[in-house]
Amino acid sequence: MSQPFIRIRYLSTLAGSLTLLFSALHAQPAQAEVGRSQGAALPSLNVIKATRACSDLTQIDLTRIAGAGSKITQATETSQNGLTYCTVDGVLAPEIGFQVQLPKESWTQRYLQVGCGGLCGNISTMPGAAEGCAPLNAGGFVIAGSDMGHDQASANSGEFGADPQKRADFAYRGVHLTSVAAKALIDAYYGHKAAYSYFTGCSDGGREALVEAQRFPEDFNGIIAGAPAMNFLAQNAIFHAWQYVANHDAQGNAILLSSRLPLIHNAVLAACDSLDGQTDGLIADPRVCHFNPDVLLCKGDNADTTQCLTQQEVDVVQRFYNGPTDPQTGEHLTAGGPMPGSELGWTVYVPATATGKVMSENASLAVLRYLAFANTSPTFTLAEMKFDRATFDRLRPQHTLYDATNTDLTRFYNAGHKLILWHGLSDPHISPVNTISYHETLEQVMGASRTHAFERLYLLPGVQHCSGGEGPSKIDLLTPIMNWVENGVAPHAIIATQTSGGDQNGFGQPGAPQDTGTKATTAETVVRTRPLYPFPYIAVYQGQGDVNSAASYTRSGPLTQEKSRQWMGSDFYRPYRGVTQ
């Protein structure tokens, strides 16, 4: 490592430390911040009841929305958690499946659309990041979801990508037309338009959220984008392909196995857990953790290999963190690898046995064979994959179709609409560096002041992909964005909760089941709560009080001022016009 780099890193860390000290001196307790963010009561909107029979909705003409073949397939009354819904299923031509759930007697004039995960192929109406949202749990929302134009089997293989129309439906058309159809059903069922419209999604649902903000800024007043797969091509065709290839030898056997992951994770925590001033099993900002896996290398006289790694295993870990680079120029092909602290979630690409299957192989092949390039290659294998600029440049023509990285949100801003981004810092599927980079470039393009007027980013320490992990992941971002949209009260501290029942849910996951937005109360013990502050601020322990209570934490300045690294797709974050086909 060169001396200039060391000096820059030192000065950056020093600046972060001084900011942390200053912020600590002027900080407010978490409870005060939450009160400022969520204290204003939401507007009490009148309940609008249905004005016609649910079955009448089968007669609604959708052909003007999506063309011939668009139709309602069924409309039936259903009961969920004591509430009655008119549940409508339909198809938007050619094959975009959607469902809309309209509460019969409890609608408070709000509409919520939910994104799907993976390569979709399923309809999910289960909102995440909305724990304890009172209007949602009381049946105050019409809720809708879409399969983005194909079924689960086609999503698993990627074969829908052989059809240019279905590529477009998945890229952008399905999410938009679902909102148009749902609003038409709202008008018909209640004789009243929605006062406010919201979107929430994670993973590909997060990408869909940003597609809406960038391509269709008039559709939603408030958008919540979690762990967004915004760099769709680089994420699936490069990142997941690399994570598979990096851990397999010439015979196709895995080198690093999942039984080794706790050893690596514990070593990372030993090196970096205390960098935020507290040893709590969470890394507040993994960007300041420069873990070297060489510390786990087995010594020549070390007979117990259960407590150390072979050189091959160490090399795999290093390849995971670094990501692929062009062998000639050294340029990075991805925005970033998994961050330190994410190791327990590496089962996405680290199998239990040498011949075990992993998600990364399936995800990357589906995209590489059917979606990434102009022509499909159904027999392509990862043994043929080359990680270089030539391969990356072959992806570029599809970038403006699938990706959702446009940082010119002028139309969204001018409409007065609001955006909340969030990402788990231990996400093994999609590196949070992608979302941090988007936020940084958004400030450059839109200006920091304008960006602050309509966008916030929250990072969740210890949280994996969309939920779960070692950190508190149960959050409510729906209430804060409603407050922002309807009351003009911008969000500040958000309380994240961890419970004894486990925080993993299906939100944003491939094949997530259909579910209603209302939830029955289950008995769970709260393990800990922690405040989350808008990026780049972090929560720090005040030195007294219960370490598992959010009330014992306060806002502190960032641990580093370092910006995200440059990579081959850095220009993807610049303004562009999304292509249609």
C-alpha positions as CSV (number, residue, x, y, z in Angstrom):
1,M,0.0,0.0,0.0
2,S,1.5,3.4,-1.0
3,Q,2.2,6.1,1.5
4,P,-0.1,8.7,-0.1
5,F,-3.0,6.2,0.3
6,I,-2.2,5.7,4.0
7,R,-2.1,9.4,4.6
8,I,-5.4,10.0,2.8
9,R,-7.1,7.2,4.8
10,Y,-5.6,8.6,8.0
11,L,-6.8,12.1,7.4
12,S,-10.3,10.8,6.4
13,T,-10.6,8.8,9.6
14,L,-9.3,11.7,11.7
15,A,-11.9,14.0,10.1
16,G,-14.6,11.4,10.9
17,S,-13.4,11.2,14.5
18,L,-13.5,14.9,15.0
19,T,-17.0,15.0,13.5
20,L,-18.0,12.2,15.8
21,L,-16.7,14.2,18.8
22,F,-18.4,17.4,17.8
23,S,-21.7,15.6,17.2
24,A,-21.5,13.8,20.5
25,L,-21.1,17.1,22.3
26,H,-24.2,18.5,20.6
27,A,-26.3,15.3,20.3
28,Q,-29.9,14.7,21.3
29,P,-31.1,11.5,22.8
30,A,-32.8,9.0,20.5
31,Q,-36.2,9.6,22.1
32,A,-36.0,13.3,21.3
33,E,-35.1,12.7,17.7
34,V,-37.9,10.2,17.3
35,G,-40.3,12.6,18.8
36,R,-39.3,15.3,16.4
37,S,-39.6,12.8,13.5
38,Q,-42.8,11.0,14.3
39,G,-44.5,13.1,16.9
40,A,-47.0,14.9,14.6
41,A,-50.2,13.0,14.3
42,L,-51.1,11.8,10.8
43,P,-54.0,13.5,9.2
44,S,-57.3,11.9,10.1
45,L,-58.7,11.0,6.6
46,N,-62.3,10.1,6.3
47,V,-63.1,6.4,6.0
48,I,-64.6,5.7,2.5
49,K,-66.7,2.6,2.2
50,A,-67.4,0.6,-1.0
51,T,-70.2,1.9,-3.1
52,R,-70.7,-1.2,-5.3
53,A,-70.5,-5.0,-5.0
54,C,-67.1,-6.6,-5.2
55,S,-68.2,-8.9,-8.0
56,D,-69.1,-5.9,-10.1
57,L,-65.4,-5.1,-10.5
58,T,-65.0,-8.1,-12.9
59,Q,-66.7,-5.8,-15.5
60,I,-64.1,-3.1,-15.3
61,D,-62.4,-2.6,-18.7
62,L,-58.6,-2.7,-18.5
63,T,-57.9,-2.7,-22.2
64,R,-57.5,1.0,-22.3
65,I,-54.7,0.6,-19.8
66,A,-52.7,-2.3,-21.3
67,G,-54.4,-3.3,-24.5
68,A,-56.3,-6.3,-25.7
69,G,-56.3,-9.3,-23.4
70,S,-56.2,-7.2,-20.2
71,K,-58.9,-8.3,-17.8
72,I,-60.1,-8.9,-14.3
73,T,-60.1,-12.7,-13.7
74,Q,-61.9,-12.7,-10.4
75,A,-63.2,-10.4,-7.7
76,T,-64.2,-12.0,-4.4
77,E,-64.8,-10.9,-0.8
78,T,-62.2,-12.3,1.6
79,S,-61.7,-12.0,5.3
80,Q,-58.3,-11.4,6.9
81,N,-57.6,-10.6,10.5
82,G,-61.2,-9.6,11.1
83,L,-61.3,-7.2,8.1
84,T,-63.3,-7.7,4.8
85,Y,-61.5,-7.1,1.5
86,C,-62.5,-7.2,-2.1
87,T,-59.6,-9.2,-3.5
88,V,-59.2,-8.6,-7.2
89,D,-57.0,-10.7,-9.5
90,G,-56.3,-9.6,-13.0
91,V,-54.0,-9.7,-16.1
92,L,-52.5,-6.8,-18.0
93,A,-51.5,-7.7,-21.5
94,P,-49.7,-9.7,-22.3
95,E,-49.2,-11.6,-19.0
96,I,-48.7,-9.2,-16.2
97,G,-50.5,-10.8,-13.2
98,F,-51.6,-8.5,-10.4
99,Q,-53.7,-8.5,-7.3
100,V,-55.5,-5.6,-5.5
101,Q,-56.9,-5.9,-2.0
102,L,-59.6,-3.2,-1.3
103,P,-60.9,-3.0,2.3
104,K,-64.7,-2.9,2.2
105,E,-65.4,-0.6,5.2
106,S,-62.0,0.7,6.5
107,W,-60.3,2.5,3.6
108,T,-58.8,5.8,4.6
109,Q,-57.9,7.0,1.1
110,R,-54.4,5.7,1.0
111,Y,-52.9,3.3,-1.6
112,L,-49.9,1.1,-1.1
113,Q,-48.1,-0.9,-3.8
114,V,-45.6,-3.7,-2.8
115,G,-42.7,-4.8,-4.9
116,C,-41.6,-8.4,-5.5
117,G,-38.2,-10.0,-5.0
118,G,-35.7,-12.0,-7.0
119,L,-36.7,-12.1,-10.7
120,C,-40.3,-11.9,-9.4
121,G,-42.8,-14.3,-11.0
122,N,-44.9,-14.0,-7.8
123,I,-47.3,-11.5,-6.4
124,S,-46.5,-10.3,-2.9
125,T,-48.8,-7.9,-1.0
126,M,-46.9,-8.2,2.2
127,P,-45.3,-4.8,3.1
128,G,-42.0,-4.9,4.9
129,A,-40.4,-2.0,6.8
130,A,-43.9,-1.2,8.2
131,E,-43.8,-2.8,11.7
132,G,-46.6,-1.4,13.8
133,C,-47.9,1.1,11.3
134,A,-51.4,1.8,12.7
135,P,-53.3,2.8,9.5
136,L,-51.9,-0.3,7.7
137,N,-52.8,-2.7,10.5
138,A,-56.3,-1.2,10.7
139,G,-57.0,-1.9,7.1
140,G,-56.7,1.7,6.0
141,F,-54.8,0.9,2.7
142,V,-55.7,-0.5,-0.6
143,I,-52.8,-2.8,-1.3
144,A,-51.6,-4.2,-4.6
145,G,-48.7,-6.2,-6.1
146,S,-47.6,-7.6,-9.4
147,D,-45.6,-10.6,-10.7
148,M,-43.9,-8.3,-13.3
149,G,-45.1,-10.2,-16.3
150,H,-44.2,-13.9,-15.9
151,D,-44.6,-16.9,-13.6
152,Q,-42.2,-18.3,-10.9
153,A,-40.8,-21.1,-13.1
154,S,-39.8,-18.6,-15.8
155,A,-38.3,-16.4,-13.1
156,N,-36.2,-19.2,-11.7
157,S,-34.7,-20.0,-15.1
158,G,-34.8,-16.5,-16.5
159,E,-36.4,-17.8,-19.7
160,F,-39.0,-15.0,-19.8
161,G,-36.1,-12.9,-21.0
162,A,-36.2,-14.6,-24.4
163,D,-39.3,-12.5,-25.1
164,P,-38.5,-8.8,-25.6
165,Q,-42.0,-7.8,-24.4
166,K,-41.5,-9.7,-21.2
167,R,-38.1,-8.0,-20.7
168,A,-39.9,-4.7,-20.9
169,D,-42.7,-5.8,-18.6
170,F,-40.1,-6.9,-16.0
171,A,-37.9,-3.9,-16.4
172,Y,-40.5,-1.2,-15.9
173,R,-43.9,-1.8,-17.5
174,G,-45.4,-4.2,-14.9
175,V,-44.8,-2.0,-11.9
176,H,-46.3,1.1,-13.6
177,L,-49.3,-0.5,-15.2
178,T,-50.2,-2.2,-11.9
179,S,-50.5,1.2,-10.3
180,V,-52.7,2.5,-13.1
181,A,-55.0,-0.5,-12.9
182,A,-55.2,-0.4,-9.1
183,K,-56.2,3.3,-9.1
184,A,-58.9,2.5,-11.7
185,L,-60.3,-0.2,-9.4
186,I,-60.2,2.2,-6.5
187,D,-62.2,4.8,-8.4
188,A,-64.7,2.1,-9.4
189,Y,-65.1,0.5,-6.0
190,Y,-65.3,3.6,-3.8
191,G,-66.3,6.3,-6.3
192,H,-63.4,8.2,-4.8
193,K,-59.7,8.6,-5.7
194,A,-56.8,7.8,-3.4
195,A,-55.6,10.9,-1.6
196,Y,-52.1,9.6,-1.2
197,S,-50.2,6.8,-3.0
198,Y,-47.1,5.0,-1.6
199,F,-44.8,2.3,-2.8
200,T,-42.6,-0.1,-0.7
201,G,-40.2,-2.8,-1.9
202,C,-37.0,-4.5,-1.1
203,S,-34.4,-6.2,-3.4
204,D,-35.9,-6.2,-6.9
205,G,-38.8,-4.5,-5.2
206,G,-36.3,-1.7,-4.2
207,R,-35.3,-1.5,-7.9
208,E,-39.0,-1.2,-8.8
209,A,-39.4,1.6,-6.3
210,L,-36.6,3.5,-7.9
211,V,-37.9,2.8,-11.4
212,E,-41.1,4.5,-10.3
213,A,-39.2,7.6,-8.9
214,Q,-37.1,7.8,-12.1
215,R,-39.5,6.9,-14.9
216,F,-42.9,7.6,-13.5
217,P,-42.5,10.3,-10.8
218,E,-46.2,11.2,-10.7
219,D,-47.3,7.7,-9.7
220,F,-46.5,7.8,-5.9
221,N,-46.3,10.6,-3.3
222,G,-43.9,8.5,-1.2
223,I,-41.5,5.7,-2.1
224,I,-39.6,3.4,0.2
225,A,-36.7,1.5,-1.5
226,G,-35.0,-1.2,0.5
227,A,-31.7,-2.9,-0.5
228,P,-32.5,-1.9,-4.1
229,A,-31.1,-4.1,-6.9
230,M,-30.7,-0.9,-8.8
231,N,-27.5,-2.1,-10.5
232,F,-29.5,-5.0,-11.8
233,L,-27.0,-6.1,-14.5
234,A,-23.8,-5.7,-12.6
235,Q,-25.5,-7.2,-9.5
236,N,-26.6,-10.4,-11.1
237,A,-24.4,-10.9,-14.2
238,I,-21.2,-9.8,-12.4
239,F,-21.5,-9.8,-8.6
240,H,-23.3,-13.2,-8.2
241,A,-21.3,-14.8,-10.9
242,W,-18.1,-13.7,-9.2
243,Q,-19.1,-14.9,-5.8
244,Y,-19.7,-18.3,-7.3
245,V,-16.6,-18.5,-9.4
246,A,-14.4,-17.1,-6.6
247,N,-15.2,-20.1,-4.4
248,H,-14.9,-23.0,-6.9
249,D,-11.8,-24.8,-8.1
250,A,-11.1,-26.1,-11.5
251,Q,-13.1,-29.3,-10.8
252,G,-16.2,-27.3,-9.8
253,N,-15.9,-28.0,-6.1
254,A,-16.4,-25.4,-3.5
255,I,-13.3,-24.3,-1.5
256,L,-14.8,-22.5,1.4
257,L,-17.7,-24.2,3.2
258,S,-20.4,-22.7,5.4
259,S,-19.1,-24.4,8.5
260,R,-16.2,-21.9,8.4
261,L,-18.3,-18.8,8.3
262,P,-18.7,-18.3,12.1
263,L,-14.9,-18.5,12.5
264,I,-14.4,-15.7,9.9
265,H,-17.3,-13.6,11.3
266,N,-15.9,-13.8,14.9
267,A,-12.5,-12.7,13.6
268,V,-14.1,-9.7,11.9
269,L,-15.9,-8.7,15.1
270,A,-12.8,-9.0,17.1
271,A,-11.1,-6.6,14.7
272,C,-13.8,-4.1,14.1
273,D,-16.7,-4.3,16.6
274,S,-15.3,-1.7,19.0
275,L,-14.5,0.9,16.3
276,D,-17.7,2.7,17.2
277,G,-16.9,2.8,20.9
278,Q,-19.0,-0.2,21.9
279,T,-18.5,-4.0,21.7
280,D,-22.0,-5.2,21.0
281,G,-21.7,-7.7,18.1
282,L,-22.6,-5.0,15.5
283,I,-20.3,-2.9,13.3
284,A,-21.9,0.5,13.0
285,D,-20.0,1.4,9.8
286,P,-18.2,-1.4,8.0
287,R,-16.5,1.1,5.7
288,V,-13.9,1.7,8.5
289,C,-13.3,-2.0,9.0
290,H,-10.2,-3.1,7.0
291,F,-10.2,-6.7,8.1
292,N,-7.3,-8.8,6.8
293,P,-8.2,-12.5,6.5
294,D,-4.5,-13.4,6.7
295,V,-4.9,-13.3,10.5
296,L,-6.8,-16.6,10.2
297,L,-4.2,-18.4,8.1
298,C,-3.1,-21.7,9.5
299,K,0.5,-21.8,10.7
300,G,2.8,-24.6,9.6
301,D,2.8,-26.2,13.0
302,N,-1.0,-25.7,13.6
303,A,-2.6,-29.1,13.5
304,D,-6.1,-27.9,14.5
305,T,-7.4,-26.5,11.2
306,T,-10.9,-26.0,12.7
307,Q,-9.6,-22.7,14.2
308,C,-7.8,-21.4,11.1
309,L,-8.1,-21.2,7.4
310,T,-6.0,-22.7,4.6
311,Q,-4.3,-20.4,2.1
312,Q,-7.0,-21.3,-0.5
313,E,-9.8,-20.4,2.0
314,V,-8.1,-17.1,2.9
315,D,-7.8,-16.3,-0.8
316,V,-11.5,-16.9,-1.3
317,V,-12.5,-14.6,1.5
318,Q,-10.2,-11.9,0.1
319,R,-11.8,-12.3,-3.4
320,F,-15.3,-12.0,-1.8
321,Y,-14.5,-8.7,-0.2
322,N,-12.6,-7.2,-3.1
323,G,-14.8,-8.3,-6.0
324,P,-13.7,-8.9,-9.5
325,T,-11.2,-6.6,-11.3
326,D,-10.1,-6.4,-14.9
327,P,-6.8,-8.5,-15.1
328,Q,-5.2,-5.9,-17.4
329,T,-6.3,-2.5,-15.9
330,G,-7.2,-3.5,-12.3
331,E,-10.5,-1.7,-12.6
332,H,-13.4,-2.9,-10.4
333,L,-16.3,-4.5,-12.1
334,T,-18.7,-3.9,-9.2
335,A,-19.5,-1.1,-6.8
336,G,-18.4,-3.2,-3.9
337,G,-18.3,-6.6,-2.4
338,P,-20.1,-7.8,0.8
339,M,-19.1,-5.7,3.7
340,P,-17.2,-6.9,6.8
341,G,-19.8,-8.2,9.3
342,S,-21.9,-10.0,6.6
343,E,-20.1,-13.3,6.8
344,L,-22.9,-15.3,8.5
345,G,-25.1,-14.6,5.4
346,W,-22.6,-15.8,2.9
347,T,-24.5,-19.1,2.5
348,V,-25.9,-17.3,-0.5
349,Y,-22.7,-18.3,-2.3
350,V,-21.0,-20.6,0.2
351,P,-22.5,-24.2,0.3
352,A,-22.5,-26.7,3.2
353,T,-20.7,-29.3,1.0
354,A,-18.1,-29.1,-1.8
355,T,-20.8,-30.1,-4.3
356,G,-23.7,-28.1,-2.8
357,K,-25.8,-25.7,-4.8
358,V,-25.9,-22.0,-4.0
359,M,-28.3,-19.2,-5.0
360,S,-25.6,-17.1,-6.7
361,E,-25.1,-19.7,-9.4
362,N,-28.7,-19.9,-10.3
363,A,-29.3,-16.1,-10.1
364,S,-26.3,-15.2,-12.3
365,L,-27.0,-17.9,-14.9
366,A,-30.7,-16.9,-15.2
367,V,-29.6,-13.3,-16.1
368,L,-26.5,-14.2,-18.1
369,R,-28.4,-16.6,-20.3
370,Y,-31.6,-14.7,-20.9
371,L,-31.5,-11.1,-19.8
372,A,-28.0,-9.5,-19.8
373,F,-27.3,-9.4,-23.5
374,A,-29.1,-8.6,-26.7
375,N,-29.1,-12.3,-27.7
376,T,-29.9,-15.2,-25.3
377,S,-27.3,-18.0,-24.6
378,P,-29.3,-20.8,-23.0
379,T,-26.3,-23.1,-22.6
380,F,-23.9,-20.6,-21.2
381,T,-22.0,-21.8,-18.1
382,L,-20.0,-19.8,-15.5
383,A,-16.9,-21.7,-16.6
384,E,-17.1,-19.5,-19.7
385,M,-17.4,-16.2,-17.7
386,K,-14.7,-13.6,-18.1
387,F,-14.5,-10.8,-15.6
388,D,-13.0,-8.0,-17.7
389,R,-14.0,-4.7,-19.5
390,A,-15.0,-6.5,-22.6
391,T,-17.7,-8.5,-20.7
392,F,-18.8,-5.4,-18.8
393,D,-19.1,-3.3,-22.0
394,R,-21.4,-6.0,-23.5
395,L,-23.8,-5.3,-20.6
396,R,-24.0,-1.6,-21.3
397,P,-26.7,-1.7,-24.0
398,Q,-29.1,-3.2,-21.5
399,H,-28.2,-0.8,-18.6
400,T,-30.9,1.8,-19.4
401,L,-33.5,-0.9,-19.7
402,Y,-33.2,-2.7,-16.4
403,D,-31.1,-0.6,-14.1
404,A,-32.6,2.1,-11.9
405,T,-29.6,4.3,-11.2
406,N,-30.6,7.6,-12.8
407,T,-29.8,10.3,-10.2
408,D,-31.7,13.1,-12.0
409,L,-34.9,13.1,-9.9
410,T,-35.9,16.6,-10.8
411,R,-39.4,15.7,-11.9
412,F,-39.9,13.6,-8.7
413,Y,-38.6,16.5,-6.6
414,N,-40.7,19.1,-8.4
415,A,-43.8,17.0,-7.8
416,G,-43.1,17.3,-4.0
417,H,-42.7,13.6,-3.6
418,K,-40.5,11.9,-1.0
419,L,-38.0,9.0,-1.1
420,I,-36.6,6.8,1.7
421,L,-33.7,4.5,0.9
422,W,-32.6,1.8,3.4
423,H,-30.1,-1.1,3.4
424,G,-28.9,-3.7,5.8
425,L,-25.1,-3.3,6.3
426,S,-24.7,-7.1,6.6
427,D,-26.5,-7.8,3.3
428,P,-24.7,-10.6,1.5
429,H,-26.9,-10.4,-1.6
430,I,-26.6,-6.8,-2.6
431,S,-23.7,-4.8,-1.2
432,P,-24.9,-1.6,0.6
433,V,-22.1,0.2,-1.2
434,N,-24.5,0.3,-4.2
435,T,-27.1,2.3,-2.3
436,I,-24.5,4.5,-0.6
437,S,-23.0,5.3,-4.0
438,Y,-26.4,6.2,-5.4
439,H,-27.1,8.6,-2.4
440,E,-23.7,10.2,-2.8
441,T,-24.2,10.8,-6.6
442,L,-27.7,12.0,-6.0
443,E,-26.3,14.8,-3.8
444,Q,-23.8,15.7,-6.5
445,V,-26.4,15.8,-9.3
446,M,-29.3,17.3,-7.4
447,G,-27.4,19.3,-4.9
448,A,-27.1,18.4,-1.2
449,S,-29.8,20.9,-0.2
450,R,-32.4,19.8,-2.7
451,T,-31.6,16.1,-2.0
452,H,-32.2,16.7,1.7
453,A,-35.6,18.1,0.9
454,F,-36.9,14.9,-0.5
455,E,-34.6,11.9,0.2
456,R,-33.2,10.1,3.2
457,L,-30.9,7.0,3.5
458,Y,-31.0,4.7,6.5
459,L,-28.3,2.0,7.1
460,L,-29.1,-0.9,9.5
461,P,-26.0,-2.4,11.3
462,G,-26.0,-6.2,11.4
463,V,-29.0,-6.6,9.2
464,Q,-28.9,-9.0,6.2
465,H,-31.0,-8.9,3.0
466,C,-34.2,-7.0,3.6
467,S,-34.6,-8.5,7.2
468,G,-32.9,-10.8,9.7
469,G,-29.3,-11.0,10.8
470,E,-27.7,-10.0,14.1
471,G,-29.0,-6.5,14.2
472,P,-32.4,-5.1,14.8
473,S,-34.3,-5.2,11.5
474,K,-37.9,-4.6,12.4
475,I,-38.6,-1.0,11.4
476,D,-41.5,1.2,10.4
477,L,-40.7,3.5,7.5
478,L,-44.2,3.7,6.3
479,T,-45.4,5.9,9.1
480,P,-42.5,8.4,8.8
481,I,-42.9,8.8,5.0
482,M,-46.6,9.3,5.5
483,N,-45.8,12.0,8.0
484,W,-43.3,13.5,5.6
485,V,-45.8,13.5,2.7
486,E,-48.9,14.4,4.5
487,N,-47.6,16.6,7.4
488,G,-44.4,17.9,5.9
489,V,-42.5,16.5,8.9
490,A,-39.2,15.0,7.6
491,P,-37.9,11.8,9.3
492,H,-35.1,11.8,11.7
493,A,-34.4,8.9,14.1
494,I,-36.1,5.6,13.3
495,I,-36.3,2.9,16.0
496,A,-35.3,-0.6,14.9
497,T,-36.3,-3.6,17.0
498,Q,-35.0,-7.1,17.4
499,T,-37.3,-9.8,18.9
500,S,-37.0,-13.3,20.3
501,G,-39.1,-14.7,17.5
502,G,-36.6,-13.9,14.8
503,D,-36.8,-11.0,12.4
504,Q,-36.5,-12.8,9.1
505,N,-39.5,-12.4,6.9
506,G,-40.4,-13.0,3.2
507,F,-40.2,-9.3,2.2
508,G,-38.1,-8.9,-0.9
509,Q,-37.3,-12.6,-1.1
510,P,-37.8,-14.8,-4.3
511,G,-41.1,-16.6,-4.2
512,A,-42.4,-14.6,-1.3
513,P,-46.0,-15.7,-0.4
514,Q,-49.0,-13.6,-0.9
515,D,-50.2,-12.0,2.3
516,T,-52.3,-9.0,3.4
517,G,-50.8,-5.9,4.9
518,T,-52.7,-6.3,8.1
519,K,-51.0,-8.5,10.7
520,A,-52.2,-10.4,13.7
521,T,-50.4,-9.6,16.9
522,T,-48.0,-12.4,18.1
523,A,-46.3,-12.7,21.5
524,E,-42.6,-11.9,21.1
525,T,-40.0,-10.6,23.5
526,V,-38.1,-7.5,22.5
527,V,-34.4,-8.3,22.7
528,R,-33.1,-4.9,21.9
529,T,-33.9,-1.6,20.2
530,R,-31.6,0.8,18.5
531,P,-32.1,4.2,16.8
532,L,-31.2,4.6,13.2
533,Y,-30.2,8.1,12.0
534,P,-30.2,9.4,8.4
535,F,-26.9,8.7,6.6
536,P,-24.1,9.5,7.4
537,Y,-24.9,9.7,11.1
538,I,-24.7,6.7,13.4
539,A,-26.0,5.8,16.8
540,V,-23.5,5.7,19.7
541,Y,-24.0,4.5,23.3
542,Q,-24.1,7.4,25.8
543,G,-22.1,5.4,28.4
544,Q,-25.0,4.8,30.8
545,G,-28.3,3.1,30.7
546,D,-29.5,-0.2,29.2
547,V,-27.3,-1.1,26.2
548,N,-30.3,-2.9,24.6
549,S,-32.5,0.2,24.8
550,A,-32.7,2.8,22.1
551,A,-33.0,5.5,24.8
552,S,-29.4,4.9,25.8
553,Y,-28.1,6.0,22.4
554,T,-27.5,9.3,20.7
555,R,-26.6,10.6,17.3
556,S,-23.0,10.9,16.4
557,G,-21.1,12.1,13.3
558,P,-19.8,9.7,10.6
559,L,-16.8,7.5,11.4
560,T,-15.4,8.3,7.9
561,Q,-15.7,10.9,5.2
562,E,-14.4,8.5,2.6
563,K,-16.5,8.3,-0.6
564,S,-17.4,5.1,-2.4
565,R,-14.8,3.7,-4.8
566,Q,-14.8,4.2,-8.6
567,W,-15.8,1.2,-10.7
568,M,-16.6,0.5,-14.4
569,G,-20.2,1.3,-13.8
570,S,-19.7,4.6,-11.9
571,D,-21.1,6.5,-14.9
572,F,-24.3,4.4,-14.5
573,Y,-25.3,6.8,-11.7
574,R,-25.2,9.8,-14.0
575,P,-28.5,11.1,-15.5
576,Y,-29.8,9.1,-18.4
577,R,-33.1,8.4,-20.1
578,G,-34.6,5.0,-19.4
579,V,-35.0,3.1,-22.7
580,T,-38.4,1.6,-23.6
581,Q,-39.0,-1.4,-25.9
